[in-house]
Amino acid sequence: MSVDGGGQRLKTEADEPGWEVDPDDDWGVAVVATVGRQLRLRREAVGMRAAE
């Protein structure tokens, strides 16, 4: 994510230590995918879009 096209990234929770998921860790990838699906389903159930 950049700010005003200047190439700077906003700091997010994902940038903090402990949020990295090793792509070779099948369990970690599965957990992140499952949580993402649940968030999407709940968000859509209340009529929100991802941008909101």
C-alpha distance matrix in Angstrom:
0.0 3.8 6.9 9.9 9.3 10.5 8.4 7.8 5.4 6.5 9.1 9.7 13.0 11.9 11.6 15.2 18.2 19.7 16.8 16.9 18.8 21.0 20.9 24.7 25.2 26.2 26.8 23.3 21.7 24.1 23.5 19.7 20.5 23.2 21.3 18.6 21.5 23.2 20.3 20.0 23.8 24.2 21.5 23.2 26.6 26.0 24.7 21.0 18.2 14.8 13.2 15.9
3.8 0.0 3.8 6.5 5.8 6.8 5.4 5.3 4.8 6.7 10.2 11.9 15.5 14.8 13.8 17.2 20.4 22.4 19.8 19.8 22.0 24.0 24.0 27.7 28.4 29.7 30.3 26.8 25.2 27.8 27.2 23.4 24.3 27.0 25.0 22.3 25.2 26.9 23.8 23.5 27.2 27.4 24.6 26.2 29.6 28.7 27.2 23.5 20.7 17.7 15.4 18.0
6.9 3.8 0.0 3.8 5.4 6.0 6.7 5.8 6.5 7.1 10.9 13.0 16.8 16.9 15.7 18.8 22.2 24.4 22.1 22.5 25.0 27.2 27.5 31.2 31.7 32.9 33.3 29.8 28.4 30.8 29.9 26.1 27.1 29.5 27.3 24.6 27.5 28.8 25.5 25.2 28.9 28.7 25.6 27.4 30.6 29.3 27.8 24.0 21.5 18.9 16.1 18.1
9.9 6.5 3.8 0.0 3.8 5.4 7.8 8.3 10.0 10.9 14.6 16.8 20.6 20.7 19.5 22.6 25.9 28.2 25.8 26.1 28.4 30.5 30.5 34.2 34.9 36.1 36.6 33.2 31.5 33.9 33.2 29.4 30.0 32.6 30.4 27.6 30.2 31.6 28.3 27.6 31.2 31.1 27.8 29.2 32.6 31.1 29.2 25.6 23.0 20.8 17.7 19.8
9.3 5.8 5.4 3.8 0.0 3.8 5.5 7.6 9.7 11.8 15.4 17.5 21.2 20.6 19.3 22.7 25.8 28.0 25.5 25.3 27.3 29.0 28.8 32.4 33.5 34.7 35.6 32.3 30.5 33.1 32.7 28.9 29.4 32.2 30.4 27.5 30.1 31.9 28.8 28.0 31.7 32.0 28.9 30.1 33.6 32.5 30.6 27.0 24.0 21.5 18.8 21.4
10.5 6.8 6.0 5.4 3.8 0.0 3.8 5.5 8.8 11.2 14.5 17.3 21.0 20.5 18.6 21.7 24.6 27.2 25.2 25.0 27.4 29.0 29.1 32.7 33.8 35.3 36.2 32.7 31.3 34.1 33.6 29.9 30.8 33.7 31.7 29.1 32.0 33.6 30.6 30.2 33.9 34.1 31.1 32.6 36.0 34.9 33.2 29.6 26.8 24.0 21.4 23.8
8.4 5.4 6.7 7.8 5.5 3.8 0.0 3.8 6.5 9.8 12.7 15.3 18.8 17.8 15.8 19.0 21.7 24.2 22.2 21.6 24.0 25.4 25.5 29.0 30.2 31.9 32.9 29.5 28.0 31.0 30.6 27.0 28.0 31.0 29.2 26.7 29.7 31.5 28.7 28.4 32.2 32.6 29.8 31.5 34.9 34.1 32.6 28.9 26.0 22.9 20.8 23.4
7.8 5.3 5.8 8.3 7.6 5.5 3.8 0.0 3.8 6.7 9.4 12.4 15.9 15.5 13.2 16.2 19.1 21.8 20.1 20.0 22.7 24.5 25.2 28.7 29.4 31.3 31.9 28.2 27.2 30.1 29.3 25.7 27.2 29.9 27.8 25.6 28.8 30.3 27.3 27.5 31.3 31.3 28.6 30.6 33.8 32.9 31.7 27.9 25.4 22.2 20.1 22.2
5.4 4.8 6.5 10.0 9.7 8.8 6.5 3.8 0.0 3.8 6.3 8.9 12.3 11.8 9.9 13.1 16.2 18.6 16.6 16.7 19.5 21.5 22.3 25.9 26.3 28.1 28.4 24.8 23.8 26.7 25.7 22.1 23.6 26.3 24.1 22.0 25.3 26.7 23.8 24.1 27.9 27.9 25.4 27.6 30.7 29.9 28.9 25.2 22.7 19.4 17.6 19.7
6.5 6.7 7.1 10.9 11.8 11.2 9.8 6.7 3.8 0.0 3.8 6.3 10.0 10.6 9.2 11.8 15.4 17.7 15.7 16.7 19.6 22.2 23.2 26.8 26.7 28.3 28.2 24.5 23.7 26.3 24.8 21.3 23.0 25.3 22.6 20.8 24.2 25.0 21.9 22.6 26.2 25.7 23.2 25.7 28.6 27.5 26.8 23.0 21.0 17.8 15.9 17.4
9.1 10.2 10.9 14.6 15.4 14.5 12.7 9.4 6.3 3.8 0.0 3.8 7.0 8.0 6.2 8.2 11.9 14.4 12.7 14.2 17.4 20.1 21.7 25.1 24.7 26.5 26.0 22.3 22.1 24.6 22.9 19.6 21.9 23.9 21.1 19.8 23.5 24.0 21.1 22.4 25.9 25.2 23.2 26.0 28.6 27.6 27.5 23.8 22.1 18.7 17.5 18.6
9.7 11.9 13.0 16.8 17.5 17.3 15.3 12.4 8.9 6.3 3.8 0.0 3.8 5.2 5.4 7.2 10.9 12.4 10.3 12.2 15.1 18.3 19.8 23.2 22.4 23.8 23.1 19.4 19.2 21.5 19.5 16.2 18.6 20.4 17.5 16.3 20.0 20.4 17.5 19.0 22.4 21.7 19.9 22.9 25.3 24.5 24.6 21.0 19.6 16.2 15.5 16.4
13.0 15.5 16.8 20.6 21.2 21.0 18.8 15.9 12.3 10.0 7.0 3.8 0.0 3.8 5.3 5.4 8.6 9.4 7.5 10.3 13.2 16.6 18.5 21.6 20.3 21.8 20.6 16.9 17.3 19.4 17.0 14.2 17.0 18.4 15.4 15.0 18.7 18.7 16.2 18.4 21.5 20.7 19.5 22.7 24.8 24.2 24.9 21.5 20.5 17.1 17.2 17.7
11.9 14.8 16.9 20.7 20.6 20.5 17.8 15.5 11.8 10.6 8.0 5.2 3.8 0.0 3.8 5.5 7.9 8.3 5.3 7.2 9.9 13.2 14.9 18.1 17.2 18.8 18.1 14.3 14.4 16.9 15.0 11.9 14.7 16.7 14.2 13.6 17.4 18.1 15.9 17.7 21.1 20.8 19.8 22.7 25.0 24.9 25.3 22.0 20.5 16.9 17.4 18.5
11.6 13.8 15.7 19.5 19.3 18.6 15.8 13.2 9.9 9.2 6.2 5.4 5.3 3.8 0.0 3.8 6.7 8.7 7.1 8.1 11.5 14.2 16.2 19.3 18.8 20.9 20.6 16.8 17.0 19.9 18.2 15.3 18.1 20.3 18.0 17.3 21.1 21.9 19.7 21.3 24.7 24.5 23.3 26.1 28.6 28.3 28.5 25.1 23.4 19.7 19.6 21.0
15.2 17.2 18.8 22.6 22.7 21.7 19.0 16.2 13.1 11.8 8.2 7.2 5.4 5.5 3.8 0.0 3.8 6.4 6.3 8.4 12.0 14.8 17.4 20.1 19.0 21.4 20.5 16.8 17.8 20.5 18.4 16.0 19.3 21.0 18.5 18.5 22.3 22.6 20.6 22.8 26.0 25.4 24.5 27.6 29.7 29.4 30.1 26.7 25.5 22.0 22.1 22.9
18.2 20.4 22.2 25.9 25.8 24.6 21.7 19.1 16.2 15.4 11.9 10.9 8.6 7.9 6.7 3.8 0.0 3.8 5.7 7.1 10.6 12.9 16.1 18.2 16.9 19.7 18.8 15.2 16.9 19.7 17.7 15.9 19.4 21.1 19.0 19.5 23.2 23.6 22.1 24.5 27.4 27.0 26.6 29.7 31.6 31.6 32.5 29.4 28.2 24.6 25.1 26.0
19.7 22.4 24.4 28.2 28.0 27.2 24.2 21.8 18.6 17.7 14.4 12.4 9.4 8.3 8.7 6.4 3.8 0.0 3.8 5.7 8.4 10.9 14.2 16.0 14.2 16.7 15.4 12.0 14.1 16.6 14.4 13.2 16.8 18.2 16.3 17.4 20.9 21.1 20.2 22.8 25.4 25.1 25.2 28.2 29.8 30.2 31.3 28.5 27.5 24.0 25.1 25.9
16.8 19.8 22.1 25.8 25.5 25.2 22.2 20.1 16.6 15.7 12.7 10.3 7.5 5.3 7.1 6.3 5.7 3.8 0.0 3.8 6.5 9.8 12.4 14.9 13.3 15.3 14.2 10.5 11.7 14.3 12.2 10.2 13.7 15.4 13.5 14.0 17.7 18.2 17.0 19.3 22.2 22.1 21.9 24.8 26.7 27.2 28.1 25.1 23.9 20.4 21.6 22.6
16.9 19.8 22.5 26.1 25.3 25.0 21.6 20.0 16.7 16.7 14.2 12.2 10.3 7.2 8.1 8.4 7.1 5.7 3.8 0.0 3.8 6.5 9.2 11.8 10.8 13.3 13.1 9.4 10.3 13.5 12.5 10.4 13.5 15.9 14.7 14.9 18.4 19.6 18.8 20.6 23.5 24.0 23.8 26.3 28.5 29.2 29.8 26.9 25.3 21.7 22.9 24.5
18.8 22.0 25.0 28.4 27.3 27.4 24.0 22.7 19.5 19.6 17.4 15.1 13.2 9.9 11.5 12.0 10.6 8.4 6.5 3.8 0.0 3.8 6.1 8.5 7.3 9.5 9.6 6.2 6.7 10.2 9.8 8.3 11.1 13.6 13.2 13.6 16.6 18.1 18.0 19.6 22.2 23.2 23.4 25.6 27.6 28.9 29.5 26.9 25.2 21.8 23.6 25.2
21.0 24.0 27.2 30.5 29.0 29.0 25.4 24.5 21.5 22.2 20.1 18.3 16.6 13.2 14.2 14.8 12.9 10.9 9.8 6.5 3.8 0.0 3.8 5.4 5.3 8.4 9.7 7.2 7.6 11.2 11.9 11.0 13.1 15.8 16.2 16.5 19.1 21.0 21.2 22.5 25.0 26.3 26.6 28.5 30.6 32.1 32.6 30.1 28.2 24.8 26.6 28.5
20.9 24.0 27.5 30.5 28.8 29.1 25.5 25.2 22.3 23.2 21.7 19.8 18.5 14.9 16.2 17.4 16.1 14.2 12.4 9.2 6.1 3.8 0.0 3.8 5.5 7.2 9.6 8.0 6.6 10.1 11.9 10.9 11.8 15.0 16.0 15.8 17.9 20.3 20.8 21.5 23.9 25.8 26.0 27.4 29.7 31.5 31.7 29.4 27.2 23.9 25.9 28.1
24.7 27.7 31.2 34.2 32.4 32.7 29.0 28.7 25.9 26.8 25.1 23.2 21.6 18.1 19.3 20.1 18.2 16.0 14.9 11.8 8.5 5.4 3.8 0.0 3.8 5.9 8.9 8.6 8.1 10.9 13.0 13.1 13.9 16.6 18.1 18.4 20.1 22.4 23.4 24.2 26.3 28.2 28.8 30.1 32.2 34.2 34.6 32.5 30.5 27.3 29.5 31.6
25.2 28.4 31.7 34.9 33.5 33.8 30.2 29.4 26.3 26.7 24.7 22.4 20.3 17.2 18.8 19.0 16.9 14.2 13.3 10.8 7.3 5.3 5.5 3.8 0.0 3.8 5.5 5.4 6.3 8.6 10.1 10.9 12.3 14.3 15.7 16.7 18.5 20.2 21.4 22.7 24.5 26.1 27.1 28.7 30.4 32.4 33.2 31.2 29.6 26.5 28.9 30.6
26.2 29.7 32.9 36.1 34.7 35.3 31.9 31.3 28.1 28.3 26.5 23.8 21.8 18.8 20.9 21.4 19.7 16.7 15.3 13.3 9.5 8.4 7.2 5.9 3.8 0.0 3.8 5.5 5.2 6.0 8.6 10.0 10.5 12.1 14.3 15.3 16.4 18.3 20.0 21.0 22.4 24.3 25.6 26.8 28.4 30.7 31.5 29.8 28.4 25.6 28.3 30.0
26.8 30.3 33.3 36.6 35.6 36.2 32.9 31.9 28.4 28.2 26.0 23.1 20.6 18.1 20.6 20.5 18.8 15.4 14.2 13.1 9.6 9.7 9.6 8.9 5.5 3.8 0.0 3.8 5.5 5.0 6.1 8.7 9.8 10.4 12.3 14.1 15.3 16.4 18.3 19.9 21.0 22.5 24.2 25.7 26.8 29.1 30.3 28.7 27.7 25.0 27.9 29.1
23.3 26.8 29.8 33.2 32.3 32.7 29.5 28.2 24.8 24.5 22.3 19.4 16.9 14.3 16.8 16.8 15.2 12.0 10.5 9.4 6.2 7.2 8.0 8.6 5.4 5.5 3.8 0.0 3.8 5.4 5.2 6.3 8.6 9.9 10.7 12.3 14.3 15.5 16.6 18.4 20.1 21.3 22.5 24.3 25.8 27.6 28.7 26.8 25.6 22.7 25.3 26.5
21.7 25.2 28.4 31.5 30.5 31.3 28.0 27.2 23.8 23.7 22.1 19.2 17.3 14.4 17.0 17.8 16.9 14.1 11.7 10.3 6.7 7.6 6.6 8.1 6.3 5.2 5.5 3.8 0.0 3.8 5.5 5.2 6.1 8.6 10.0 10.5 12.3 14.3 15.4 16.5 18.4 20.1 21.0 22.4 24.3 26.3 27.0 25.0 23.5 20.6 23.2 24.9
24.1 27.8 30.8 33.9 33.1 34.1 31.0 30.1 26.7 26.3 24.6 21.5 19.4 16.9 19.9 20.5 19.7 16.6 14.3 13.5 10.2 11.2 10.1 10.9 8.6 6.0 5.0 5.4 3.8 0.0 3.8 5.5 5.1 6.0 8.6 9.8 10.5 12.3 14.2 15.3 16.4 18.3 19.8 21.0 22.4 24.8 25.7 24.3 23.1 20.6 23.8 25.0
23.5 27.2 29.9 33.2 32.7 33.6 30.6 29.3 25.7 24.8 22.9 19.5 17.0 15.0 18.2 18.4 17.7 14.4 12.2 12.5 9.8 11.9 11.9 13.0 10.1 8.6 6.1 5.2 5.5 3.8 0.0 3.8 5.4 5.1 6.1 8.5 9.9 10.6 12.3 14.2 15.4 16.5 18.2 19.9 21.0 23.1 24.4 22.9 22.1 19.6 22.6 23.5
19.7 23.4 26.1 29.4 28.9 29.9 27.0 25.7 22.1 21.3 19.6 16.2 14.2 11.9 15.3 16.0 15.9 13.2 10.2 10.4 8.3 11.0 10.9 13.1 10.9 10.0 8.7 6.3 5.2 5.5 3.8 0.0 3.8 5.5 5.2 6.1 8.6 10.0 10.6 12.2 14.3 15.5 16.3 18.2 19.9 21.6 22.5 20.5 19.4 16.6 19.4 20.5
20.5 24.3 27.1 30.0 29.4 30.8 28.0 27.2 23.6 23.0 21.9 18.6 17.0 14.7 18.1 19.3 19.4 16.8 13.7 13.5 11.1 13.1 11.8 13.9 12.3 10.5 9.8 8.6 6.1 5.1 5.4 3.8 0.0 3.8 5.6 5.1 6.2 8.7 10.0 10.6 12.3 14.4 15.3 16.4 18.3 20.4 21.1 19.4 18.1 15.6 18.8 20.1
23.2 27.0 29.5 32.6 32.2 33.7 31.0 29.9 26.3 25.3 23.9 20.4 18.4 16.7 20.3 21.0 21.1 18.2 15.4 15.9 13.6 15.8 15.0 16.6 14.3 12.1 10.4 9.9 8.6 6.0 5.1 5.5 3.8 0.0 3.8 5.4 5.1 6.2 8.6 9.9 10.6 12.3 14.1 15.4 16.5 18.8 20.0 18.9 18.3 16.4 19.8 20.5
21.3 25.0 27.3 30.4 30.4 31.7 29.2 27.8 24.1 22.6 21.1 17.5 15.4 14.2 18.0 18.5 19.0 16.3 13.5 14.7 13.2 16.2 16.0 18.1 15.7 14.3 12.3 10.7 10.0 8.6 6.1 5.2 5.6 3.8 0.0 3.8 5.5 5.1 6.2 8.6 9.9 10.6 12.1 14.2 15.3 17.0 18.4 16.9 16.6 14.4 17.6 17.9
18.6 22.3 24.6 27.6 27.5 29.1 26.7 25.6 22.0 20.8 19.8 16.3 15.0 13.6 17.3 18.5 19.5 17.4 14.0 14.9 13.6 16.5 15.8 18.4 16.7 15.3 14.1 12.3 10.5 9.8 8.5 6.1 5.1 5.4 3.8 0.0 3.8 5.5 5.2 6.2 8.6 10.0 10.5 12.2 14.2 15.8 16.5 14.7 13.6 11.2 14.5 15.4
21.5 25.2 27.5 30.2 30.1 32.0 29.7 28.8 25.3 24.2 23.5 20.0 18.7 17.4 21.1 22.3 23.2 20.9 17.7 18.4 16.6 19.1 17.9 20.1 18.5 16.4 15.3 14.3 12.3 10.5 9.9 8.6 6.2 5.1 5.5 3.8 0.0 3.8 5.5 5.1 6.1 8.6 9.8 10.5 12.1 14.6 15.3 14.2 13.5 12.0 15.7 16.4
23.2 26.9 28.8 31.6 31.9 33.6 31.5 30.3 26.7 25.0 24.0 20.4 18.7 18.1 21.9 22.6 23.6 21.1 18.2 19.6 18.1 21.0 20.3 22.4 20.2 18.3 16.4 15.5 14.3 12.3 10.6 10.0 8.7 6.2 5.1 5.5 3.8 0.0 3.8 5.4 5.1 6.1 8.4 9.9 10.5 12.7 14.3 13.6 13.9 12.8 16.4 16.3
20.3 23.8 25.5 28.3 28.8 30.6 28.7 27.3 23.8 21.9 21.1 17.5 16.2 15.9 19.7 20.6 22.1 20.2 17.0 18.8 18.0 21.2 20.8 23.4 21.4 20.0 18.3 16.6 15.4 14.2 12.3 10.6 10.0 8.6 6.2 5.2 5.5 3.8 0.0 3.8 5.5 5.2 6.0 8.5 9.8 11.1 12.4 10.9 11.1 9.7 13.1 12.7
20.0 23.5 25.2 27.6 28.0 30.2 28.4 27.5 24.1 22.6 22.4 19.0 18.4 17.7 21.3 22.8 24.5 22.8 19.3 20.6 19.6 22.5 21.5 24.2 22.7 21.0 19.9 18.4 16.5 15.3 14.2 12.2 10.6 9.9 8.6 6.2 5.1 5.4 3.8 0.0 3.8 5.5 5.1 6.0 8.4 10.2 10.5 9.1 8.7 7.8 11.5 11.8
23.8 27.2 28.9 31.2 31.7 33.9 32.2 31.3 27.9 26.2 25.9 22.4 21.5 21.1 24.7 26.0 27.4 25.4 22.2 23.5 22.2 25.0 23.9 26.3 24.5 22.4 21.0 20.1 18.4 16.4 15.4 14.3 12.3 10.6 9.9 8.6 6.1 5.1 5.5 3.8 0.0 3.8 5.5 5.2 6.0 8.9 9.9 10.0 10.5 10.8 14.5 14.1
24.2 27.4 28.7 31.1 32.0 34.1 32.6 31.3 27.9 25.7 25.2 21.7 20.7 20.8 24.5 25.4 27.0 25.1 22.1 24.0 23.2 26.3 25.8 28.2 26.1 24.3 22.5 21.3 20.1 18.3 16.5 15.5 14.4 12.3 10.6 10.0 8.6 6.1 5.2 5.5 3.8 0.0 3.8 5.5 5.0 6.7 8.9 8.9 10.6 11.1 14.3 13.0
21.5 24.6 25.6 27.8 28.9 31.1 29.8 28.6 25.4 23.2 23.2 19.9 19.5 19.8 23.3 24.5 26.6 25.2 21.9 23.8 23.4 26.6 26.0 28.8 27.1 25.6 24.2 22.5 21.0 19.8 18.2 16.3 15.3 14.1 12.1 10.5 9.8 8.4 6.0 5.1 5.5 3.8 0.0 3.8 5.4 5.6 6.5 5.3 6.9 7.7 10.7 9.3
23.2 26.2 27.4 29.2 30.1 32.6 31.5 30.6 27.6 25.7 26.0 22.9 22.7 22.7 26.1 27.6 29.7 28.2 24.8 26.3 25.6 28.5 27.4 30.1 28.7 26.8 25.7 24.3 22.4 21.0 19.9 18.2 16.4 15.4 14.2 12.2 10.5 9.9 8.5 6.0 5.2 5.5 3.8 0.0 3.8 5.4 4.9 5.4 6.6 8.6 11.7 10.8
26.6 29.6 30.6 32.6 33.6 36.0 34.9 33.8 30.7 28.6 28.6 25.3 24.8 25.0 28.6 29.7 31.6 29.8 26.7 28.5 27.6 30.6 29.7 32.2 30.4 28.4 26.8 25.8 24.3 22.4 21.0 19.9 18.3 16.5 15.3 14.2 12.1 10.5 9.8 8.4 6.0 5.0 5.4 3.8 0.0 3.8 5.5 7.6 10.0 12.1 15.0 13.4
26.0 28.7 29.3 31.1 32.5 34.9 34.1 32.9 29.9 27.5 27.6 24.5 24.2 24.9 28.3 29.4 31.6 30.2 27.2 29.2 28.9 32.1 31.5 34.2 32.4 30.7 29.1 27.6 26.3 24.8 23.1 21.6 20.4 18.8 17.0 15.8 14.6 12.7 11.1 10.2 8.9 6.7 5.6 5.4 3.8 0.0 3.8 5.8 9.2 11.7 13.8 11.4
24.7 27.2 27.8 29.2 30.6 33.2 32.6 31.7 28.9 26.8 27.5 24.6 24.9 25.3 28.5 30.1 32.5 31.3 28.1 29.8 29.5 32.6 31.7 34.6 33.2 31.5 30.3 28.7 27.0 25.7 24.4 22.5 21.1 20.0 18.4 16.5 15.3 14.3 12.4 10.5 9.9 8.9 6.5 4.9 5.5 3.8 0.0 3.8 6.8 10.1 11.8 9.9
21.0 23.5 24.0 25.6 27.0 29.6 28.9 27.9 25.2 23.0 23.8 21.0 21.5 22.0 25.1 26.7 29.4 28.5 25.1 26.9 26.9 30.1 29.4 32.5 31.2 29.8 28.7 26.8 25.0 24.3 22.9 20.5 19.4 18.9 16.9 14.7 14.2 13.6 10.9 9.1 10.0 8.9 5.3 5.4 7.6 5.8 3.8 0.0 3.8 6.7 8.2 6.2
18.2 20.7 21.5 23.0 24.0 26.8 26.0 25.4 22.7 21.0 22.1 19.6 20.5 20.5 23.4 25.5 28.2 27.5 23.9 25.3 25.2 28.2 27.2 30.5 29.6 28.4 27.7 25.6 23.5 23.1 22.1 19.4 18.1 18.3 16.6 13.6 13.5 13.9 11.1 8.7 10.5 10.6 6.9 6.6 10.0 9.2 6.8 3.8 0.0 3.8 5.5 5.4
14.8 17.7 18.9 20.8 21.5 24.0 22.9 22.2 19.4 17.8 18.7 16.2 17.1 16.9 19.7 22.0 24.6 24.0 20.4 21.7 21.8 24.8 23.9 27.3 26.5 25.6 25.0 22.7 20.6 20.6 19.6 16.6 15.6 16.4 14.4 11.2 12.0 12.8 9.7 7.8 10.8 11.1 7.7 8.6 12.1 11.7 10.1 6.7 3.8 0.0 3.8 5.4
13.2 15.4 16.1 17.7 18.8 21.4 20.8 20.1 17.6 15.9 17.5 15.5 17.2 17.4 19.6 22.1 25.1 25.1 21.6 22.9 23.6 26.6 25.9 29.5 28.9 28.3 27.9 25.3 23.2 23.8 22.6 19.4 18.8 19.8 17.6 14.5 15.7 16.4 13.1 11.5 14.5 14.3 10.7 11.7 15.0 13.8 11.8 8.2 5.5 3.8 0.0 3.8
15.9 18.0 18.1 19.8 21.4 23.8 23.4 22.2 19.7 17.4 18.6 16.4 17.7 18.5 21.0 22.9 26.0 25.9 22.6 24.5 25.2 28.5 28.1 31.6 30.6 30.0 29.1 26.5 24.9 25.0 23.5 20.5 20.1 20.5 17.9 15.4 16.4 16.3 12.7 11.8 14.1 13.0 9.3 10.8 13.4 11.4 9.9 6.2 5.4 5.4 3.8 0.0
